[in-house]
Amino acid sequence: MKKISVILLLVLGCMFIVGGGPASAARKPMDKDKALTTLHTNFQYDKEELGQYLDKGLSYMELKNICLHAYAAKKPLQEVAQLREKYGWIKVKYLLGLTPAKFAKREMEYKAERMERLFGLDKKLSMKYMKLGYGGHSVKRAIALSKNCDKSVEELLSMKTRQLKCNEICQQLGLPITACLLSTEMKK
């Protein structure tokens, strides 16, 4: 009996990890127009080409991964999509020449370019903090917050932990939660 309970727990745990848990049943696919707009805005690929992949049945997340890998490898979407039809991501990365270090570097560059294009943040400044290990989202929030208080970006980043979120840092500093948003984010 004990052995069966352990096996059942392992199976249920694996189902939850790979997306078969209760939360996945509640997820709805992203609206096609929203997916196209988001992918086009983030990666600058042609909306019509992106739409063709969604029409073929690719999920938003799968297409987002294809976009990221195409960006990282500096290859056309079509080339990456064709590789992905045949292989898993590890082999796709290998065939594209994306070592873990190269992929991480290009992903960081993508995030910094995106923050510069969408929010007007200095790409070099964003890269500086991401190279120190901070996530793009945390860097963006810390830069925004630094404009609303007397703390430096470094001080704000050092305050953030997994448990302490940006809005809680705003509260600690006596600022409104919107202080960690950029003006372009408030318009959304």
Backbone as CSV, one residue per row, in Angstrom:
resi,resn,N_x,N_y,N_z,CA_x,CA_y,CA_z,C_x,C_y,C_z
1,MET,0.818,-1.194,0.000,0.000,0.000,0.000,0.864,1.260,0.000
2,LYS,1.916,1.244,0.827,2.802,2.392,0.925,3.486,2.641,-0.424
3,LYS,3.880,1.568,-1.107,4.547,1.664,-2.398,3.620,2.299,-3.438
4,ILE,2.349,1.932,-3.428,1.371,2.468,-4.376,1.159,3.962,-4.117
5,SER,1.118,4.353,-2.853,0.939,5.768,-2.516,2.102,6.600,-3.026
6,VAL,3.307,6.111,-2.868,4.497,6.819,-3.338,4.464,6.944,-4.859
7,ILE,4.117,5.876,-5.551,4.047,5.900,-7.014,2.979,6.882,-7.471
8,LEU,1.825,6.868,-6.821,0.743,7.782,-7.170,1.185,9.231,-6.983
9,LEU,1.860,9.527,-5.881,2.365,10.879,-5.650,3.361,11.289,-6.725
10,LEU,4.241,10.384,-7.123,5.208,10.686,-8.172,4.516,10.972,-9.495
11,VAL,3.537,10.157,-9.854,2.809,10.352,-11.108,2.071,11.689,-11.097
12,LEU,1.375,11.979,-9.997,0.653,13.248,-9.915,1.616,14.436,-9.949
13,GLY,2.738,14.310,-9.285,3.748,15.369,-9.307,4.274,15.607,-10.706
14,CYS,4.544,14.536,-11.437,5.032,14.663,-12.815,3.971,15.298,-13.698
15,MET,2.713,14.918,-13.520,1.634,15.515,-14.313,1.564,17.011,-14.063
16,PHE,1.703,17.415,-12.809,1.624,18.829,-12.481,2.798,19.582,-13.095
17,ILE,3.997,19.018,-13.033,5.189,19.668,-13.565,5.099,19.856,-15.070
18,VAL,4.613,18.870,-15.792,4.550,18.985,-17.254,3.272,19.660,-17.729
19,GLY,2.445,20.121,-16.849,1.285,20.895,-17.244,-0.017,20.145,-17.240
20,GLY,-0.068,18.979,-16.649,-1.315,18.229,-16.626,-2.083,18.419,-15.342
21,GLY,-1.631,19.333,-14.495,-2.274,19.549,-13.212,-3.547,20.362,-13.340
22,PRO,-4.187,20.626,-12.227,-5.471,21.314,-12.240,-5.413,22.719,-12.852
23,ALA,-4.306,23.405,-12.707,-4.224,24.771,-13.226,-4.276,24.792,-14.752
24,SER,-3.740,23.763,-15.408,-3.705,23.767,-16.874,-5.098,23.655,-17.468
25,ALA,-6.002,23.031,-16.771,-7.368,22.893,-17.278,-8.066,24.246,-17.329
26,ALA,-7.690,25.153,-16.445,-8.327,26.464,-16.387,-7.733,27.449,-17.392
27,ARG,-6.543,27.163,-17.919,-5.894,28.073,-18.863,-6.620,28.090,-20.193
28,LYS,-6.779,29.299,-20.707,-7.384,29.449,-22.023,-6.275,29.862,-22.994
29,PRO,-6.386,29.436,-24.255,-5.394,29.901,-25.225,-5.529,31.418,-25.410
30,MET,-4.410,32.053,-25.700,-4.425,33.495,-25.888,-5.185,33.837,-27.173
31,ASP,-5.943,34.887,-27.136,-6.645,35.405,-28.297,-5.623,35.663,-29.425
32,LYS,-5.962,35.278,-30.645,-5.026,35.376,-31.762,-4.549,36.811,-31.989
33,ASP,-5.449,37.777,-31.981,-5.045,39.169,-32.214,-4.089,39.663,-31.133
34,LYS,-4.384,39.302,-29.887,-3.508,39.707,-28.781,-2.142,39.027,-28.923
35,ALA,-2.149,37.746,-29.289,-0.885,37.018,-29.477,-0.058,37.660,-30.583
36,LEU,-0.694,37.974,-31.701,0.017,38.589,-32.827,0.604,39.946,-32.442
37,THR,-0.201,40.753,-31.784,0.261,42.077,-31.380,1.431,41.967,-30.410
38,THR,1.303,41.084,-29.429,2.361,40.917,-28.429,3.658,40.417,-29.068
39,LEU,3.560,39.393,-29.898,4.759,38.847,-30.541,5.390,39.858,-31.494
40,HIS,4.570,40.546,-32.248,5.099,41.556,-33.175,5.779,42.689,-32.401
41,THR,5.131,43.166,-31.346,5.691,44.249,-30.539,7.004,43.824,-29.890
42,ASN,7.030,42.621,-29.356,8.220,42.162,-28.634,9.382,41.796,-29.543
43,PHE,9.101,41.145,-30.661,10.185,40.617,-31.495,10.344,41.319,-32.832
44,GLN,9.348,42.116,-33.234,9.384,42.857,-34.486,9.306,41.981,-35.735
45,TYR,8.803,40.768,-35.615,8.605,39.923,-36.795,7.286,40.296,-37.458
46,ASP,7.171,39.990,-38.734,6.000,40.313,-39.523,4.750,39.641,-38.954
47,LYS,3.693,40.439,-38.756,2.448,39.915,-38.181,1.829,38.834,-39.055
48,GLU,1.904,39.017,-40.366,1.300,38.039,-41.274,2.014,36.687,-41.154
49,GLU,3.345,36.731,-41.092,4.107,35.483,-40.938,3.792,34.824,-39.597
50,LEU,3.736,35.619,-38.548,3.401,35.085,-37.232,2.008,34.454,-37.249
51,GLY,1.077,35.117,-37.903,-0.282,34.622,-37.997,-0.374,33.274,-38.687
52,GLN,0.471,33.056,-39.682,0.478,31.768,-40.393,0.833,30.627,-39.439
53,TYR,1.763,30.871,-38.533,2.153,29.824,-37.576,1.030,29.549,-36.574
54,LEU,0.361,30.602,-36.140,-0.762,30.411,-35.225,-1.901,29.672,-35.936
55,ASP,-2.115,30.003,-37.206,-3.155,29.325,-37.991,-2.858,27.835,-38.175
56,LYS,-1.577,27.488,-38.163,-1.186,26.072,-38.287,-1.379,25.316,-36.972
57,GLY,-1.763,26.039,-35.930,-2.033,25.374,-34.658,-0.951,25.523,-33.609
58,LEU,0.098,26.300,-33.891,1.121,26.510,-32.865,0.535,27.361,-31.743
59,SER,0.890,27.031,-30.523,0.435,27.826,-29.386,1.248,29.116,-29.313
60,TYR,0.730,30.070,-28.578,1.443,31.329,-28.362,2.829,31.071,-27.776
61,MET,2.900,30.220,-26.736,4.186,29.971,-26.073,5.186,29.287,-27.002
62,GLU,4.706,28.369,-27.823,5.603,27.700,-28.768,6.138,28.714,-29.779
63,LEU,5.266,29.564,-30.290,5.702,30.565,-31.261,6.624,31.591,-30.615
64,LYS,6.359,31.928,-29.369,7.249,32.849,-28.644,8.648,32.244,-28.530
65,ASN,8.724,30.953,-28.221,10.019,30.274,-28.148,10.713,30.254,-29.502
66,ILE,9.968,30.023,-30.560,10.541,30.038,-31.906,11.100,31.429,-32.211
67,CYS,10.335,32.460,-31.865,10.795,33.837,-32.075,12.085,34.116,-31.309
68,LEU,12.128,33.709,-30.059,13.310,33.946,-29.234,14.526,33.215,-29.799
69,HIS,14.340,31.973,-30.214,15.458,31.218,-30.776,15.905,31.798,-32.118
70,ALA,14.964,32.254,-32.928,15.319,32.886,-34.207,16.095,34.175,-33.949
71,TYR,15.647,34.944,-32.979,16.349,36.170,-32.615,17.763,35.850,-32.127
72,ALA,17.853,34.890,-31.227,19.147,34.542,-30.626,20.133,34.030,-31.667
73,ALA,19.643,33.252,-32.631,20.519,32.669,-33.650,20.681,33.573,-34.865
74,LYS,19.915,34.662,-34.899,19.911,35.567,-36.052,19.528,34.802,-37.319
75,LYS,18.471,34.013,-37.188,17.973,33.181,-38.294,16.513,33.536,-38.575
76,PRO,16.027,33.233,-39.780,14.615,33.471,-40.082,13.704,32.562,-39.253
77,LEU,12.512,33.050,-38.963,11.530,32.266,-38.214,11.291,30.920,-38.882
78,GLN,11.171,30.929,-40.197,10.861,29.711,-40.943,11.898,28.620,-40.681
79,GLU,13.168,28.990,-40.644,14.231,28.009,-40.407,14.098,27.372,-39.022
80,VAL,13.835,28.197,-38.028,13.701,27.692,-36.661,12.430,26.851,-36.533
81,ALA,11.350,27.314,-37.132,10.085,26.569,-37.070,10.225,25.194,-37.714
82,GLN,10.953,25.126,-38.830,11.161,23.832,-39.498,11.988,22.892,-38.633
83,LEU,13.015,23.426,-37.993,13.818,22.596,-37.090,12.963,22.114,-35.918
84,ARG,12.137,23.002,-35.390,11.321,22.656,-34.229,10.280,21.587,-34.559
85,GLU,9.826,21.550,-35.794,8.882,20.498,-36.197,9.499,19.114,-36.053
86,LYS,10.816,19.035,-36.238,11.521,17.751,-36.225,12.158,17.413,-34.880
87,TYR,12.592,18.436,-34.140,13.441,18.194,-32.970,12.954,18.928,-31.724
88,GLY,13.460,18.457,-30.574,13.237,19.137,-29.300,14.142,20.361,-29.212
89,TRP,13.905,21.194,-28.200,14.645,22.455,-28.092,16.150,22.267,-27.912
90,ILE,16.570,21.233,-27.228,18.011,21.028,-27.022,18.706,20.821,-28.370
91,LYS,18.126,19.982,-29.216,18.716,19.734,-30.538,18.589,20.970,-31.430
92,VAL,17.479,21.683,-31.330,17.315,22.910,-32.115,18.416,23.902,-31.764
93,LYS,18.653,24.082,-30.473,19.727,24.990,-30.040,21.073,24.537,-30.610
94,TYR,21.347,23.262,-30.537,22.609,22.709,-31.039,22.747,22.991,-32.544
95,LEU,21.697,22.714,-33.307,21.744,22.908,-34.757,21.859,24.381,-35.149
96,LEU,21.367,25.253,-34.286,21.480,26.693,-34.543,22.803,27.273,-34.031
97,GLY,23.599,26.445,-33.375,24.875,26.912,-32.828,24.716,27.745,-31.577
98,LEU,23.618,27.541,-30.871,23.355,28.310,-29.662,23.827,27.543,-28.425
99,THR,25.034,27.834,-28.013,25.527,27.267,-26.761,24.742,27.918,-25.626
100,PRO,24.752,27.334,-24.442,24.046,27.979,-23.326,24.505,29.424,-23.097
101,ALA,25.811,29.662,-23.191,26.325,31.016,-22.967,25.858,31.977,-24.066
102,LYS,25.902,31.526,-25.311,25.482,32.380,-26.433,23.987,32.669,-26.354
103,PHE,23.196,31.642,-26.032,21.750,31.837,-25.931,21.430,32.826,-24.806
104,ALA,22.057,32.664,-23.659,21.815,33.553,-22.517,22.192,34.992,-22.866
105,LYS,23.320,35.160,-23.547,23.772,36.502,-23.938,22.777,37.146,-24.899
106,ARG,22.339,36.402,-25.905,21.409,36.941,-26.893,20.035,37.211,-26.268
107,GLU,19.613,36.372,-25.319,18.338,36.607,-24.641,18.407,37.898,-23.826
108,MET,19.549,38.124,-23.184,19.747,39.349,-22.417,19.717,40.567,-23.348
109,GLU,20.384,40.434,-24.502,20.395,41.529,-25.476,18.977,41.820,-25.976
110,TYR,18.221,40.763,-26.204,16.832,40.929,-26.636,16.045,41.725,-25.592
111,LYS,16.185,41.343,-24.332,15.445,42.018,-23.265,15.856,43.488,-23.159
112,ALA,17.162,43.758,-23.253,17.641,45.139,-23.158,17.158,45.964,-24.353
113,GLU,17.201,45.395,-25.549,16.719,46.104,-26.741,15.227,46.386,-26.632
114,ARG,14.491,45.398,-26.136,13.041,45.547,-25.969,12.728,46.643,-24.953
115,MET,13.450,46.669,-23.826,13.214,47.696,-22.808,13.557,49.086,-23.345
116,GLU,14.574,49.153,-24.195,14.926,50.435,-24.791,13.844,50.883,-25.783
117,ARG,13.410,49.964,-26.624,12.418,50.282,-27.656,11.051,50.611,-27.052
118,LEU,10.604,49.823,-26.089,9.263,50.001,-25.542,9.176,51.006,-24.399
119,PHE,10.245,51.131,-23.606,10.169,51.960,-22.403,11.198,53.086,-22.364
120,GLY,12.049,53.180,-23.391,13.042,54.246,-23.443,14.176,54.088,-22.448
121,LEU,14.394,52.863,-21.945,15.473,52.628,-20.974,16.786,52.394,-21.704
122,ASP,17.850,52.934,-21.163,19.171,52.802,-21.777,19.579,51.329,-21.829
123,LYS,19.869,50.866,-23.025,20.216,49.459,-23.238,21.477,49.065,-22.447
124,LYS,22.472,49.921,-22.447,23.722,49.603,-21.745,23.498,49.492,-20.235
125,LEU,22.665,50.373,-19.706,22.364,50.332,-18.270,21.617,49.045,-17.917
126,SER,20.623,48.698,-18.726,19.868,47.463,-18.490,20.785,46.253,-18.569
127,MET,21.644,46.213,-19.579,22.580,45.094,-19.745,23.521,44.990,-18.539
128,LYS,23.972,46.121,-18.043,24.888,46.137,-16.886,24.284,45.360,-15.716
129,TYR,23.029,45.638,-15.402,22.398,44.994,-14.253,22.004,43.544,-14.543
130,MET,21.593,43.268,-15.773,21.248,41.886,-16.099,22.501,41.005,-16.087
131,LYS,23.639,41.558,-16.490,24.891,40.794,-16.435,25.299,40.502,-14.990
132,LEU,24.823,41.323,-14.076,25.089,41.081,-12.649,24.139,40.037,-12.075
133,GLY,23.199,39.568,-12.897,22.317,38.494,-12.464,20.882,38.901,-12.184
134,TYR,20.568,40.178,-12.319,19.201,40.621,-12.066,18.334,40.362,-13.292
135,GLY,17.088,39.999,-13.059,16.152,39.757,-14.152,15.729,41.055,-14.823
136,GLY,15.365,40.953,-16.089,14.965,42.129,-16.856,13.815,42.892,-16.210
137,HIS,12.826,42.162,-15.706,11.664,42.796,-15.085,12.087,43.583,-13.839
138,SER,12.961,42.994,-13.029,13.436,43.671,-11.817,14.237,44.918,-12.171
139,VAL,15.053,44.818,-13.210,15.853,45.962,-13.650,14.932,47.095,-14.101
140,LYS,13.943,46.752,-14.910,12.993,47.755,-15.406,12.291,48.446,-14.238
141,ARG,11.812,47.685,-13.276,11.113,48.251,-12.117,12.039,49.120,-11.263
142,ALA,13.277,48.659,-11.054,14.218,49.421,-10.228,14.578,50.751,-10.892
143,ILE,14.749,50.746,-12.210,15.052,51.989,-12.921,13.878,52.951,-12.787
144,ALA,12.664,52.439,-12.968,11.477,53.290,-12.832,11.365,53.837,-11.417
145,LEU,11.567,52.987,-10.437,11.445,53.391,-9.038,12.523,54.404,-8.651
146,SER,13.733,54.243,-9.184,14.829,55.161,-8.852,14.514,56.596,-9.281
147,LYS,13.641,56.736,-10.271,13.250,58.077,-10.735,12.255,58.730,-9.779
148,ASN,11.725,57.953,-8.848,10.698,58.453,-7.919,11.153,58.497,-6.466
149,CYS,12.431,58.221,-6.230,12.926,58.263,-4.852,14.407,58.627,-4.852
150,ASP,14.985,58.707,-3.670,16.389,59.101,-3.562,17.338,57.902,-3.475
151,LYS,16.896,56.753,-3.943,17.743,55.547,-3.926,18.241,55.264,-5.332
152,SER,19.450,54.693,-5.401,20.020,54.334,-6.703,19.417,53.025,-7.185
153,VAL,19.610,52.736,-8.456,19.138,51.478,-9.039,19.765,50.315,-8.273
154,GLU,21.058,50.417,-7.972,21.760,49.355,-7.240,21.129,49.102,-5.868
155,GLU,20.829,50.179,-5.153,20.222,50.031,-3.830,18.856,49.360,-3.920
156,LEU,18.087,49.756,-4.921,16.749,49.192,-5.086,16.815,47.721,-5.481
157,LEU,17.742,47.388,-6.364,17.896,45.985,-6.757,18.343,45.123,-5.584
158,SER,19.178,45.679,-4.740,19.657,44.899,-3.584,18.537,44.699,-2.558
159,MET,17.529,45.564,-2.567,16.396,45.418,-1.642,15.461,44.295,-2.087
160,LYS,15.387,44.064,-3.381,14.431,43.090,-3.933,14.916,41.673,-3.671
161,THR,13.998,40.851,-3.194,14.261,39.427,-3.009,13.111,38.662,-3.645
162,ARG,13.198,37.360,-3.641,12.083,36.564,-4.161,10.824,36.808,-3.345
163,GLN,10.997,37.039,-2.054,9.849,37.234,-1.184,9.360,38.686,-1.180
164,LEU,10.263,39.617,-1.361,9.928,41.045,-1.313,9.792,41.582,-2.732
165,LYS,8.580,41.885,-3.118,8.282,42.336,-4.474,8.397,43.857,-4.578
166,CYS,8.425,44.350,-5.815,8.589,45.788,-6.057,7.512,46.628,-5.385
167,ASN,6.259,46.168,-5.445,5.201,46.973,-4.828,5.394,47.073,-3.311
168,GLU,5.965,46.037,-2.701,6.240,46.090,-1.262,7.400,47.046,-0.963
169,ILE,8.373,47.113,-1.880,9.477,48.064,-1.724,8.918,49.487,-1.810
170,CYS,7.998,49.704,-2.743,7.340,51.018,-2.852,6.699,51.393,-1.519
171,GLN,5.981,50.453,-0.925,5.318,50.715,0.347,6.325,51.020,1.445
172,GLN,7.440,50.266,1.480,8.486,50.521,2.484,9.048,51.926,2.351
173,LEU,9.134,52.395,1.108,9.692,53.723,0.856,8.638,54.825,0.963
174,GLY,7.406,54.428,1.252,6.329,55.405,1.385,5.843,55.951,0.054
175,LEU,6.011,55.187,-0.996,5.605,55.614,-2.334,4.385,54.823,-2.796
176,PRO,3.624,55.386,-3.718,2.497,54.609,-4.261,3.029,53.448,-5.103
177,ILE,2.235,52.413,-5.235,2.647,51.233,-6.004,2.985,51.606,-7.446
178,THR,2.337,52.621,-7.979,2.597,53.042,-9.358,3.987,53.649,-9.540
179,ALA,4.697,53.907,-8.450,6.038,54.489,-8.558,7.020,53.547,-9.238
180,CYS,6.732,52.245,-9.259,7.649,51.314,-9.912,7.203,50.993,-11.334
181,LEU,6.260,51.779,-11.851,5.824,51.615,-13.239,6.374,52.762,-14.074
182,LEU,6.662,52.466,-15.312,7.086,53.505,-16.242,5.838,54.145,-16.832
183,SER,5.938,55.376,-17.272,4.756,56.093,-17.785,4.094,55.326,-18.938
184,THR,4.866,54.625,-19.748,4.295,53.866,-20.868,3.489,52.672,-20.369
185,GLU,3.834,52.127,-19.213,3.091,50.994,-18.654,1.772,51.458,-18.055
186,MET,1.735,52.679,-17.556,0.520,53.193,-16.921,-0.572,53.432,-17.954
187,LYS,-0.197,53.650,-19.213,-1.170,53.911,-20.273,-1.929,52.664,-20.674
188,LYS,-1.359,51.476,-20.402,-1.974,50.217,-20.834,-3.224,49.901,-20.071
